[in-house]
Amino acid sequence: VVRAESSGLAHGWRLLVRRAVDDGVTTGDFSIDGSAEEVAASLVALVDGLSLQVEVGDNRMRSARATRAAMRSARRILGMSAP
């Protein structure tokens, strides 16, 4: 039961990110290399991995640092310029 619930949540999260990627490509805000599905999977993996590091208390990866790292990496993945 837990596995099924987790799988459903993960699928919903990836779908939400993929839709956001699709919307950004459509509006010209994002210039991606690959499919929206691949880019969404990369973004989800990025956020999940950084979240895990923060959650387990990795002293090198505090919440604010993880957020900055995620934003920098997401900009590159999405083909956006730096702010």
C-alpha positions as CSV (number, residue, x, y, z in Angstrom):
1,V,0.0,0.0,0.0
2,V,2.8,2.4,0.9
3,R,4.6,1.6,-2.3
4,A,1.5,2.3,-4.4
5,E,0.9,5.6,-2.6
6,S,4.5,6.7,-3.0
7,S,4.4,5.7,-6.7
8,G,1.3,7.7,-7.2
9,L,2.8,10.8,-5.5
10,A,6.0,10.5,-7.5
11,H,4.1,10.2,-10.8
12,G,2.0,13.3,-9.9
13,W,5.1,15.3,-9.0
14,R,6.8,14.4,-12.3
15,L,3.6,15.2,-14.3
16,L,3.3,18.6,-12.6
17,V,7.0,19.4,-13.4
18,R,6.6,18.2,-17.0
19,R,3.6,20.4,-17.5
20,A,5.6,23.4,-16.2
21,V,8.4,22.5,-18.6
22,D,6.0,22.2,-21.5
23,D,4.4,25.6,-20.6
24,G,7.9,27.3,-20.4
25,V,8.9,25.9,-23.7
26,T,5.6,27.0,-25.3
27,T,6.1,30.6,-24.0
28,G,9.7,30.7,-25.0
29,D,11.0,31.0,-21.4
30,F,12.8,27.6,-21.5
31,S,15.1,26.3,-24.2
32,I,15.6,22.6,-23.4
33,D,17.9,20.0,-24.7
34,G,15.8,16.8,-24.9
35,S,12.2,16.0,-24.3
36,A,10.0,17.7,-21.7
37,E,9.7,14.3,-20.0
38,E,13.5,13.9,-19.8
39,V,14.0,17.4,-18.5
40,A,11.2,16.9,-15.9
41,A,12.9,13.7,-14.7
42,S,16.2,15.5,-14.4
43,L,14.6,18.3,-12.4
44,V,12.8,15.9,-10.1
45,A,16.0,13.9,-9.5
46,L,17.9,17.1,-8.7
47,V,15.3,18.3,-6.2
48,D,14.9,14.8,-4.6
49,G,18.6,14.3,-4.3
50,L,19.2,17.7,-2.7
51,S,16.2,17.3,-0.4
52,L,17.6,13.9,0.8
53,Q,21.0,15.5,1.6
54,V,19.2,18.3,3.7
55,E,16.9,15.8,5.4
56,V,19.7,13.5,6.5
57,G,21.5,16.4,8.0
58,D,24.5,16.7,5.7
59,N,26.3,19.7,7.2
60,R,27.6,20.7,3.8
61,M,24.1,21.0,2.4
62,R,21.9,23.2,4.4
63,S,18.5,24.2,3.1
64,A,19.5,27.6,1.8
65,R,22.5,26.2,0.0
66,A,20.4,23.4,-1.5
67,T,17.9,25.9,-2.8
68,R,20.6,28.0,-4.4
69,A,22.2,24.9,-6.0
70,A,18.8,23.7,-7.2
71,M,18.0,27.1,-8.8
72,R,21.4,27.4,-10.5
73,S,21.1,23.8,-11.9
74,A,17.5,24.2,-12.9
75,R,18.3,27.4,-14.9
76,R,21.0,25.5,-16.8
77,I,18.7,22.5,-17.4
78,L,16.0,24.8,-18.6
79,G,18.3,26.9,-20.8
80,M,17.7,30.0,-18.9
81,S,20.2,32.9,-18.3
82,A,21.4,33.7,-14.8
83,P,19.4,36.2,-12.9
